[in-house]
Amino acid sequence: MDSKRRMLEAISRGLESEFPVVIPYTGIFLRDHWEEITDKPWWVMSNINLSARLEVEEDLLKRLDLDWVEC
C-alpha cells in the first residue's frame, strides 16, 4: 500500500492506534503557560545569562515530556 492510500484510509477509517502530536510553536506555548512550566521570572528569556535560559528550556522539556526540540 502506498503512502497516499494509507493516508486516505487513515482519514476515512481512522488510525488503529495512537498517533503523535507536537506543539508547532513551543515559544508561544511557553509564553502562554509560563507559570505552569517554570518558576523563573519571565524576563529570563531576554537575559544574556544562558544558563538561566537553559534551565527554562529544561523545565519545559520535563513538564511536557517532549521527544524533540526546536533547532
Secondary structure as UniProt FT lines:
FT   HELIX           3..13
FT   HELIX           26..32
FT   HELIX           34..37
FT   HELIX           42..46
FT   HELIX           50..64
//
